Amino acid sequence: MHVSDVLSSDRFPRASKYHPDWILSGVSGGAPCLQLTEWLVEAMPLKAGMRVLDLGCGRAQSSVFLRREFGVQVWATDLWFDPSENQQRIRDAGVADGVFPIRADARCLPFAAEFFDAVVSVDSWLHYGSEDGFLRTVARFLKPGGWIGMAQAGLTREIEDPVPPHLREWWTEDQPWCLHSASWWRRHWERNGILDLEVADSLPDGWCRWRDWLRLIAPENRVEFAAVEADAGRHLGYIRVVGRRRAEVPLPEPIVSIPARYQPQALLRDPK
């Protein structure tokens, strides 16, 4: 399959405008970043001038895309990838006036409360977002009524023990257990009571895009490729979840330290 067959698609006209060499030079994960970003924001009405947190942005291609396509201001935030390298990519793309690279842990973000109009996460949320309380932590940075959404590798339906035979070689203890279905994420987000869920679905033929992307960027990864191809969409694919922060639900500042209150006291009952 030719590279253009994977990176050019009538389904994703915005993503298809970008040069294959530019896309491949910025690969930072196991999913077609621009296509997933375009799919995600179809359910998020972004408008020029909005402040957007791109959480787990990798090499900031999704951030460049959001700035160029929608005119939003983007804080390109990632822990693993060098913000100086991202700044060069951002500058070369002509969007340094509206994309700001940040190195930060998703669990300890350096932003003011209610600073953003939207939070997006592309193929990253699965690494940290299933932790209890995490959504509440991130939603503090979102204005009431603001949008939050993620698109990533996931499941079309949950997998219980035993793992299907065609997935066992790939389904090891250290990785795929972080994958969940859109319905699982819907329940996980709804139980916090801070969002109105707008969308929770799977990308039609997402497994084909997953397979073709692997063939393009990691042909040596035969185990994962074989698993995705054998599964043929029965369990594996791409998912999307989008919600809006409820204005009436308060999100107080978290406790990050305890004030010092030490007073010396006698150690023993009988000092003798």
C-alpha positions as CSV (number, residue, x, y, z in Angstrom):
1,M,0.0,0.0,0.0
2,H,1.3,3.4,-1.0
3,V,1.8,6.1,1.7
4,S,-0.7,8.4,0.1
5,D,-3.4,5.7,0.3
6,V,-3.1,5.7,4.1
7,L,-2.7,9.5,4.6
8,S,-5.2,10.7,2.0
9,S,-8.8,10.0,2.5
10,D,-12.1,11.6,1.3
11,R,-13.3,10.9,4.9
12,F,-10.8,13.3,6.3
13,P,-10.3,16.2,3.9
14,R,-8.6,18.5,6.3
15,A,-6.0,15.9,7.4
16,S,-5.4,14.9,3.8
17,K,-4.0,18.4,2.9
18,Y,-0.8,17.8,4.9
19,H,2.3,16.4,3.3
20,P,3.1,12.7,4.0
21,D,6.7,13.6,4.7
22,W,5.7,16.1,7.4
23,I,3.2,13.6,9.0
24,L,5.7,10.8,9.0
25,S,8.5,13.0,10.5
26,G,6.3,13.7,13.5
27,V,5.0,10.3,14.4
28,S,4.7,9.9,18.1
29,G,2.2,7.1,18.6
30,G,0.4,4.2,17.2
31,A,-2.5,6.1,15.5
32,P,-3.0,8.5,12.6
33,C,-2.9,11.7,14.6
34,L,-4.4,14.1,12.1
35,Q,-7.2,11.9,11.1
36,L,-8.2,11.2,14.7
37,T,-8.0,14.9,15.5
38,E,-10.3,15.8,12.6
39,W,-12.7,13.1,13.7
40,L,-12.7,14.3,17.3
41,V,-13.3,17.9,16.6
42,E,-16.2,17.1,14.3
43,A,-18.1,16.7,17.6
44,M,-16.5,19.8,19.3
45,P,-17.6,23.2,17.8
46,L,-14.3,25.0,17.9
47,K,-14.2,28.6,17.1
48,A,-11.4,31.0,16.3
49,G,-9.8,32.5,19.3
50,M,-10.7,29.7,21.7
51,R,-8.1,28.5,24.2
52,V,-7.5,24.8,23.7
53,L,-5.4,22.4,25.8
54,D,-3.9,19.7,23.6
55,L,-3.1,17.1,26.3
56,G,-0.5,14.5,25.5
57,C,0.2,16.3,22.2
58,G,3.3,14.2,21.3
59,R,5.3,16.1,18.6
60,A,2.5,18.7,18.4
61,Q,1.1,17.8,15.0
62,S,-2.4,17.9,16.4
63,S,-1.7,21.3,17.9
64,V,-0.4,22.7,14.6
65,F,-3.5,21.2,12.8
66,L,-5.9,22.8,15.3
67,R,-4.3,26.2,15.0
68,R,-4.2,26.1,11.2
69,E,-7.7,24.6,10.6
70,F,-9.7,26.4,13.3
71,G,-7.8,29.5,14.4
72,V,-7.8,28.4,18.0
73,Q,-4.9,29.1,20.5
74,V,-3.3,25.8,21.6
75,W,-1.3,24.9,24.6
76,A,0.6,21.9,23.3
77,T,1.3,19.9,26.4
78,D,3.3,16.7,26.8
79,L,5.5,15.0,29.3
80,W,7.6,12.8,27.1
81,F,8.5,14.9,24.1
82,D,10.9,17.9,24.0
83,P,9.0,21.3,23.9
84,S,12.1,22.8,22.2
85,E,11.8,20.4,19.3
86,N,8.0,21.1,19.3
87,Q,8.7,24.8,19.2
88,Q,10.8,24.3,16.0
89,R,8.1,22.3,14.4
90,I,5.5,24.9,15.4
91,R,7.6,27.8,14.1
92,D,8.3,26.0,10.8
93,A,4.5,25.4,10.4
94,G,3.9,29.2,10.7
95,V,1.8,29.0,13.8
96,A,4.1,30.2,16.6
97,D,1.7,33.0,17.3
98,G,-0.9,30.6,18.5
99,V,0.6,27.3,19.6
100,F,2.6,27.2,22.9
101,P,4.6,24.1,23.8
102,I,4.6,23.0,27.4
103,R,6.3,20.1,29.2
104,A,4.0,19.0,32.0
105,D,2.6,15.8,33.6
106,A,-1.1,15.4,32.9
107,R,-1.6,14.8,36.6
108,C,0.0,18.0,37.6
109,L,-0.8,20.8,35.1
110,P,0.4,24.3,35.5
111,F,-2.7,26.2,34.4
112,A,-5.2,28.5,36.1
113,A,-8.7,27.2,36.9
114,E,-11.3,27.7,34.1
115,F,-8.6,28.9,31.6
116,F,-9.5,26.8,28.6
117,D,-12.6,26.7,26.4
118,A,-11.8,23.1,25.3
119,V,-9.5,20.2,26.2
120,V,-8.6,17.6,23.5
121,S,-6.5,14.5,23.8
122,V,-5.5,12.3,20.8
123,D,-4.3,8.8,21.4
124,S,-3.0,9.8,24.9
125,W,-5.8,9.7,27.4
126,L,-5.6,5.9,27.7
127,H,-2.2,6.2,29.5
128,Y,-3.6,8.2,32.5
129,G,-7.3,9.0,32.1
130,S,-8.7,5.8,33.7
131,E,-7.5,6.8,37.1
132,D,-10.3,7.7,39.5
133,G,-10.5,11.5,40.0
134,F,-8.4,12.3,37.0
135,L,-11.3,13.8,34.9
136,R,-12.2,16.1,37.8
137,T,-8.6,17.3,38.0
138,V,-8.5,18.2,34.3
139,A,-12.0,19.6,34.2
140,R,-11.0,22.3,36.7
141,F,-9.0,24.0,33.9
142,L,-12.1,24.1,31.7
143,K,-14.6,26.9,31.7
144,P,-18.2,26.0,32.7
145,G,-19.9,24.8,29.5
146,G,-16.5,24.1,27.9
147,W,-15.8,21.0,25.8
148,I,-13.6,18.0,26.6
149,G,-12.9,15.2,24.2
150,M,-10.5,12.3,23.4
151,A,-10.0,10.0,20.4
152,Q,-7.7,7.0,20.6
153,A,-7.1,3.3,20.2
154,G,-9.8,1.3,22.0
155,L,-12.2,-1.5,21.9
156,T,-15.5,-1.9,20.1
157,R,-16.6,-4.0,23.1
158,E,-15.0,-4.9,26.4
159,I,-12.8,-8.0,26.6
160,E,-13.2,-10.2,29.7
161,D,-11.1,-13.2,30.7
162,P,-10.2,-15.3,28.8
163,V,-8.7,-13.1,26.1
164,P,-9.7,-14.4,22.6
165,P,-7.1,-16.7,21.1
166,H,-6.3,-14.5,18.2
167,L,-5.2,-11.7,20.6
168,R,-3.3,-13.6,23.2
169,E,0.2,-13.2,21.8
170,W,-0.2,-9.4,21.7
171,W,-2.4,-9.0,24.7
172,T,0.2,-8.9,27.4
173,E,-0.1,-7.6,31.0
174,D,1.8,-4.3,30.4
175,Q,-0.2,-2.7,27.6
176,P,-3.6,-3.6,26.1
177,W,-5.4,-3.7,29.4
178,C,-5.5,0.1,29.2
179,L,-7.8,-0.2,26.2
180,H,-11.5,0.3,26.8
181,S,-14.7,0.7,24.7
182,A,-16.5,4.0,24.2
183,S,-19.3,2.8,26.4
184,W,-16.8,2.0,29.2
185,W,-15.5,5.5,28.9
186,R,-19.0,7.0,28.9
187,R,-19.8,5.3,32.2
188,H,-16.4,6.3,33.6
189,W,-17.0,10.0,32.7
190,E,-20.7,10.1,33.6
191,R,-20.2,8.8,37.2
192,N,-18.1,11.9,38.0
193,G,-21.3,13.9,37.5
194,I,-19.4,16.9,36.1
195,L,-20.0,16.4,32.4
196,D,-22.9,16.1,30.0
197,L,-21.8,13.4,27.5
198,E,-22.5,14.4,23.9
199,V,-20.7,11.6,22.0
200,A,-19.3,8.1,22.7
201,D,-18.7,6.1,19.6
202,S,-16.3,4.1,17.5
203,L,-14.9,5.0,14.1
204,P,-16.4,2.9,11.3
205,D,-13.6,0.7,9.8
206,G,-11.3,2.1,12.4
207,W,-9.5,-1.2,12.6
208,C,-8.6,-0.9,8.9
209,R,-7.0,2.5,9.6
210,W,-5.2,1.0,12.6
211,R,-3.8,-1.9,10.5
212,D,-2.8,0.4,7.6
213,W,-1.1,2.9,9.9
214,L,1.0,0.1,11.5
215,R,1.9,-1.2,8.0
216,L,3.1,2.3,7.2
217,I,5.0,3.3,10.3
218,A,6.0,0.1,12.0
219,P,6.1,-2.8,9.5
220,E,8.4,-4.7,11.9
221,N,5.6,-4.8,14.6
222,R,4.3,-8.1,13.3
223,V,2.6,-9.2,16.5
224,E,0.3,-6.1,16.8
225,F,-0.3,-6.1,13.0
226,A,-1.4,-9.7,13.1
227,A,-3.7,-9.2,16.1
228,V,-5.4,-6.2,14.5
229,E,-5.8,-8.0,11.1
230,A,-7.1,-11.2,12.7
231,D,-9.5,-9.3,14.9
232,A,-11.0,-7.4,11.9
233,G,-12.9,-5.0,14.1
234,R,-14.5,-7.5,16.5
235,H,-12.8,-5.9,19.4
236,L,-10.1,-3.4,18.3
237,G,-10.6,0.0,16.7
238,Y,-10.6,3.7,17.4
239,I,-13.0,5.4,19.8
240,R,-14.2,8.9,20.6
241,V,-15.8,10.5,23.7
242,V,-16.9,14.1,24.0
243,G,-18.6,16.0,26.8
244,R,-19.3,19.4,28.2
245,R,-18.6,20.7,31.7
246,R,-21.7,21.3,33.7
247,A,-21.8,24.9,34.8
248,E,-23.7,24.1,38.0
249,V,-21.1,21.7,39.4
250,P,-18.4,23.4,41.4
251,L,-14.8,22.1,41.2
252,P,-12.8,23.3,44.1
253,E,-9.0,23.6,44.2
254,P,-7.3,20.3,45.2
255,I,-5.4,20.1,48.4
256,V,-1.7,20.0,47.3
257,S,0.0,20.6,50.7
258,I,-0.8,20.5,54.4
259,P,0.1,23.6,56.5
260,A,2.8,23.0,59.1
261,R,1.4,22.8,62.6
262,Y,4.1,21.1,64.6
263,Q,4.3,21.8,68.3
264,P,6.9,20.0,70.6
265,Q,5.4,17.6,73.1
266,A,6.7,15.3,75.8
267,L,7.7,12.0,74.2
268,L,7.3,9.7,77.2
269,R,4.7,9.5,80.0
270,D,7.5,9.2,82.6
271,P,10.6,11.1,81.6
272,K,12.6,9.0,84.3
